[in-house]
Amino acid sequence: MTRRLLPVACLLAACKSADSPPRRPEPVAFEIPAAHLSAPAPAKVATPVSITVLVGGDVLPHRPMLDEAGVEMALAPLSPIFKSADRTIVNYEAATGDPARARGMTYVAKPDWLGALSRSGIAAITGANNHACDAGLPGLRKTLEAAQGANLGVYGIDEADPWRPHTLVEKDGRRVCVVAWTTLVNTTSACSRSYALATAPLDRTGLGRVATAIGRASRERCDATIAVFHGGDEYKQQNAAVLAMARQAAEAGAAAVVVHHPHVVSPVLEHETKDGRKVPIFPSVGNLVSNQGESYKPSMPPSYTANRRLVCVNGWTRLGMLARLALRFEENKGKPALTWGYHLLWGENEHADRRERLRPGIRVRLLDRERDREIVGRFSADMKGAPEVFRDPRWL
């Protein structure tokens, strides 16, 4: 395909500022510090408690926008795996309101978008991202209202205190909490400056906010805390400043750190903290549902490097990552063990073959090493992307 043959829609960016497999080793378990400090000791747990959390990437109303039925259809293949976990959390990269009023690179979804997420088995969203204020403060408030109406937890947005740790799962006396924030917002409106959105710039001030929030979760008797935040450069591997913030969250006590915004996946890292813990850092989990990469076909090269914002033929925007975090709390032990891995997801998009469809059908499914041998082979050989994700034995 030559550039002159590409559809005009290709020129739209997603956001303003995104051989034989190796032998799989036995899962590695390591310990996370329990809540202590000034909090009362937790009640004794009579039997081991296991909690599994899935953390996914961006649910993005990239134009042409999916309606609520399209979102639900896209997520239908993943619904069983969502429901197999105690909780699944994803990033809602939009404001809530009337999509007809959105202009330029603003993304606004109808309230029932969140209902579609809930019906698919998703339990919570992070709302702190660069598009959170695309409909101003009213749009931010509508996200809170719509999430509540859909029985979804929402993190990183809170008119009282967006930095407070929220309970994601509470099971048999054990609490797993989430702290969420964004490093960037597209607008300098009253919404972005409000106290309802958790923001942390990539500087000393931001690092301090992160450390304070994670430490607060421990003091408020969260037995484990997952840090989820938004930052980086779109369509690139994660940058050093965001990784430094992720390490800060780990040092402050986070059990795991998950980052989104680049719209392409990055290889998972394991950070060893000063107190000897090994904390998984997912530098970018990519897209979960999006119309990005709509013109890409597996016969094309995965990367288009002449213009990284020509996302319609960027195959890496079709690939997503779903972090799986399994915590086990043993009887009378304050420190849970964590076993982690990830699923790779592939977004099928009928636009590549049926351009006449105004609203293309999208379905997101688990990538299979054998069935998807052609896709895995092509992406594994693309050194301009993140081929390491296919070789990591923790790909489940």
C-alpha positions in Angstrom: 0.0 0.0 0.0 1.4 3.4 -0.9 0.7 6.6 1.0 -1.5 8.1 -1.7 -3.8 5.0 -1.5 -4.3 5.5 2.3 -7.7 6.8 3.3 -7.9 10.4 4.5 -9.1 9.1 7.9 -5.6 7.6 8.4 -4.3 11.1 9.0 -6.2 11.4 12.3 -4.1 10.9 15.4 -5.5 9.0 18.4 -4.9 11.6 21.0 -3.4 15.0 21.5 -0.5 15.5 23.8 -0.6 7.8 23.0 10.2 -20.9 16.3 9.1 -22.7 19.3 8.0 -20.8 22.4 10.5 -20.8 25.3 9.9 -23.2 28.1 7.7 -21.5 30.7 9.2 -21.5 34.1 7.2 -22.1 37.3 5.4 -18.9 38.5 7.5 -16.7 40.7 6.0 -15.7 44.0 7.3 -12.9 46.0 6.2 -10.9 49.0 4.6 -7.5 49.3 4.7 -5.5 52.5 1.5 -5.6 54.5 -0.3 -2.6 55.9 1.2 -1.7 59.2 2.6 1.7 60.3 0.2 3.4 62.7 -2.8 1.2 61.6 -4.2 -1.5 63.9 -3.1 -5.0 63.2 -5.5 -6.7 60.7 -7.7 -9.4 62.0 -6.4 -13.0 61.8 -7.4 -14.8 58.7 -8.5 -18.4 59.3 -7.8 -19.8 55.8 -5.7 -18.6 52.9 -7.3 -15.9 50.8 -6.7 -15.7 47.0 -7.5 -12.5 45.1 -7.0 -12.2 41.3 -7.1 -8.8 39.6 -7.0 -8.0 35.8 -5.8 -4.6 34.6 -6.4 -3.6 31.0 -5.6 -0.7 28.8 -7.5 2.1 27.0 -11.1 1.9 26.0 -11.0 4.7 23.5 -13.8 6.2 21.4 -11.5 6.9 18.5 -13.4 8.1 15.4 -15.5 6.7 13.7 -16.8 6.2 17.2 -18.2 2.9 18.4 -21.7 3.1 20.0 -22.6 1.3 23.2 -23.6 -1.9 21.3 -20.3 -1.8 19.4 -18.3 -1.6 22.6 -20.3 -4.5 24.1 -19.8 -6.6 20.9 -16.1 -5.8 20.9 -15.6 -7.0 24.4 -17.8 -10.1 24.2 -15.0 -12.5 23.5 -13.2 -11.3 26.7 -16.2 -11.4 29.0 -15.5 -14.9 30.3 -11.9 -14.1 31.3 -13.0 -10.8 32.9 -15.5 -12.6 35.0 -13.0 -15.3 35.9 -11.1 -12.7 38.1 -12.3 -11.1 41.3 -12.1 -7.7 39.6 -11.2 -6.3 36.1 -10.2 -2.7 35.8 -9.6 -0.7 32.5 -8.9 2.9 31.5 -11.9 4.9 30.2 -10.1 7.4 27.9 -12.9 9.8 27.4 -15.2 12.3 29.0 -19.0 11.6 29.3 -21.7 13.6 27.6 -23.0 14.3 24.1 -20.5 13.0 21.4 -22.1 15.3 18.8 -20.5 18.3 20.6 -17.0 16.8 20.5 -14.6 18.7 18.3 -11.1 18.0 17.0 -9.2 15.5 19.1 -11.7 15.5 22.0 -13.4 12.3 22.9 -16.8 12.2 24.5 -18.9 9.1 25.0 -22.5 8.6 25.9 -23.2 7.5 29.5 -24.2 4.0 28.4 -20.7 3.4 27.2 -19.9 2.7 30.8 -23.0 0.5 31.1 -21.6 -1.6 28.2 -18.3 -2.0 30.1 -20.2 -3.2 33.2 -22.3 -5.7 31.2 -19.1 -7.1 29.7 -17.7 -8.1 33.1 -15.5 -5.0 33.9 -15.9 -3.9 37.5 -14.0 -0.6 37.6 -12.4 2.1 35.5 -9.6 4.6 35.9 -10.9 8.0 34.8 -7.7 10.0 35.2 -6.1 10.5 31.8 -5.4 13.2 29.2 -9.0 13.1 27.8 -10.8 13.2 31.2 -11.6 17.0 30.8 -12.5 16.9 27.1 -16.1 18.0 28.1 -15.0 20.3 30.9 -15.9 19.8 34.6 -19.5 18.8 33.7 -18.1 15.9 31.6 -15.9 14.8 34.5 -18.9 14.8 36.8 -21.0 12.9 34.3 -18.3 10.2 34.2 -18.7 9.8 38.0 -22.5 9.8 37.7 -22.6 7.3 34.8 -20.1 5.0 36.5 -22.2 5.0 39.7 -25.3 4.2 37.6 -23.5 1.3 35.9 -22.2 0.0 39.2 -18.6 0.6 38.2 -15.9 1.7 40.5 -14.1 4.8 39.3 -10.6 5.8 40.4 -8.5 9.0 39.9 -11.7 11.1 39.8 -13.4 12.1 43.1 -14.9 15.5 44.0 -13.9 15.0 47.6 -10.4 13.5 47.2 -9.2 11.9 43.9 -6.0 10.6 45.5 -7.6 8.6 48.2 -7.0 4.8 47.9 -10.1 3.0 46.8 -10.9 -0.6 47.7 -10.9 -2.7 44.5 -11.5 -6.0 46.2 -12.4 -6.9 49.8 -12.5 -10.6 50.5 -12.4 -12.5 53.8 -10.9 -9.6 55.7 -8.3 -8.7 53.1 -8.3 -5.5 51.0 -6.7 -4.8 47.7 -6.7 -1.1 46.9 -6.1 1.1 43.8 -4.5 4.5 43.6 -4.8 6.1 40.1 -3.6 9.4 38.5 -2.6 11.0 35.3 0.6 12.8 34.4 -1.0 14.9 31.6 -4.3 16.6 30.7 -5.0 18.0 27.2 -6.6 21.2 28.4 -5.7 23.9 30.9 -9.4 24.4 31.8 -10.9 24.7 35.2 -11.5 21.0 35.0 -7.8 20.1 34.8 -7.0 22.5 37.6 -9.8 21.2 39.8 -9.3 19.1 42.9 -11.5 16.4 41.4 -8.8 14.9 39.1 -5.7 13.3 40.4 -2.7 14.7 38.5 1.0 14.3 39.0 3.5 16.1 36.8 6.7 14.2 35.9 8.8 16.2 38.4 9.6 16.3 42.1 6.1 17.6 43.0 4.5 14.7 41.1 6.8 12.1 42.6 6.0 13.4 46.1 2.2 13.1 45.4 2.6 9.6 44.3 4.7 8.5 47.3 2.3 10.2 49.7 -0.8 8.5 48.1 0.8 5.0 48.2 1.9 5.5 51.8 -1.5 6.6 52.7 -3.0 3.4 51.3 -0.8 1.4 53.7 -1.8 3.5 56.7 -5.5 3.0 55.8 -5.1 -0.7 56.1 -4.9 -1.7 52.4 -3.2 -5.1 52.5 -1.9 -4.6 48.9 -2.1 -1.5 46.6 -2.0 -1.5 42.8 -0.8 1.8 41.2 -2.4 2.6 37.9 -1.5 5.8 36.0 -1.5 7.5 32.6 1.6 8.9 30.9 4.2 8.6 28.2 4.6 9.3 24.5 2.0 8.1 22.0 3.0 5.1 19.7 6.4 4.8 21.3 8.0 2.6 23.9 7.6 4.0 27.4 9.9 6.9 28.3 12.4 7.2 31.2 10.5 9.9 33.2 7.4 7.7 33.4 9.4 4.7 34.3 11.0 6.7 37.1 7.5 7.5 38.5 6.6 3.9 38.3 9.7 3.0 40.3 8.7 5.6 42.8 5.3 4.0 43.3 7.0 0.6 43.8 9.4 2.0 46.4 6.5 3.7 48.2 4.9 0.2 48.6 2.8 -0.5 45.5 2.5 -4.3 44.9 2.3 -3.7 41.1 2.3 -0.7 38.8 0.4 -0.5 35.5 0.7 2.4 33.0 -1.3 3.3 29.9 -1.4 6.1 27.3 1.1 5.2 24.4 -1.5 2.9 22.7 1.2 0.3 22.0 2.5 -2.3 24.4 5.9 -2.2 26.2 7.8 -5.2 27.7 7.1 -5.8 31.4 9.8 -4.9 33.9 10.5 -6.2 37.4 11.8 -3.6 39.8 13.7 -4.7 43.0 13.0 -2.2 45.7 15.4 -1.1 48.4 13.6 -3.3 50.9 14.1 -6.4 48.6 10.7 -6.7 47.0 10.3 -7.5 43.3 7.5 -5.4 41.9 6.2 -5.9 38.3 5.9 -2.7 36.3 3.8 -2.8 33.2 5.1 0.3 31.3 2.3 0.3 28.7 -0.6 -2.1 28.3 -1.7 -0.6 25.0 -5.3 -0.4 23.8 -8.2 -2.6 24.9 -10.9 -1.3 22.6 -10.2 1.3 19.9 -10.7 1.9 16.2 -7.0 2.6 15.8 -5.2 0.5 13.2 -8.5 0.2 11.3 -6.8 -0.2 7.9 -4.0 -2.6 9.1 -3.9 -6.1 7.7 -1.6 -8.9 9.0 0.1 -8.9 5.6 1.4 -5.4 6.2 4.6 -4.5 8.1 3.5 -3.9 11.8 5.2 -0.5 12.0 4.7 2.5 9.9 7.7 4.7 10.8 7.4 7.6 8.3 4.8 9.1 10.5 4.1 7.4 13.9 0.7 9.3 14.1 -0.6 7.7 10.9 -2.3 5.2 13.2 -4.7 3.6 10.7 -1.9 1.3 9.5 0.0 0.9 12.8 -0.5 -2.7 13.6 0.8 -2.3 17.1 -2.3 -0.3 18.1 -4.3 -3.6 17.5 -2.3 -5.4 20.2 -3.2 -5.0 23.9 -2.0 -6.4 27.2 -4.1 -7.6 30.1 -2.1 -7.8 33.4 -3.0 -10.7 35.6 -2.1 -10.2 39.3 -2.8 -13.1 41.7 -2.4 -12.4 45.4 -2.4 -15.1 48.1 -2.8 -14.2 51.7 -1.7 -17.1 54.0 -3.1 -17.7 57.4 -1.7 -15.4 60.1 0.8 -13.9 57.7 0.6 -10.2 57.0 2.5 -10.4 53.7 0.7 -11.8 50.6 2.6 -13.5 47.8 2.1 -12.2 44.3 2.2 -14.3 41.1 1.9 -12.3 37.9 1.7 -12.7 34.2 -0.2 -11.2 31.2 -2.5 -12.1 28.4 -1.9 -10.6 24.9 -5.1 -9.3 23.1 -5.7 -8.8 19.4 -8.4 -6.5 18.0 -10.1 -7.7 14.9 -11.5 -4.8 12.8 -13.7 -5.3 9.7 -12.9 -1.9 8.3 -9.7 -3.2 6.7 -11.9 -5.4 4.4 -15.2 -3.5 4.5 -14.5 0.2 4.2 -18.1 1.0 3.3 -19.1 0.4 6.9 -19.6 3.6 8.8 -19.2 1.9 12.2 -16.8 -1.0 11.8 -17.3 -4.1 13.7 -14.5 -4.7 16.3 -13.9 -7.8 18.4 -11.1 -8.2 20.9 -9.8 -11.7 21.7 -6.9 -13.5 23.3 -4.0 -13.8 21.0 -3.1 -17.5 20.5 0.5 -18.5 19.9 -0.5 -21.3 17.5 -3.6 -20.0 15.8 -2.1 -16.6 15.3 1.3 -17.8 14.1 1.3 -15.3 11.2 0.7 -12.3 13.4 3.1 -13.5 16.2 5.8 -14.2 13.6 5.5 -10.8 11.9 5.4 -8.8 15.2 8.2 -10.9 16.8 10.5 -9.8 14.0 9.6 -6.1 14.2 12.5 -4.5 16.1 10.8 -1.1 15.9 8.1 -2.3 18.2 8.1 -4.5 21.3 8.9 -8.1 20.1 10.1 -9.0 23.6 6.4 -9.4 24.7 6.1 -12.5 22.6 9.2 -14.1 24.1 8.5 -13.4 27.8 7.5 -16.7 29.5 5.0 -14.8 31.5 2.8 -14.4 28.5 0.0 -16.6 29.7 
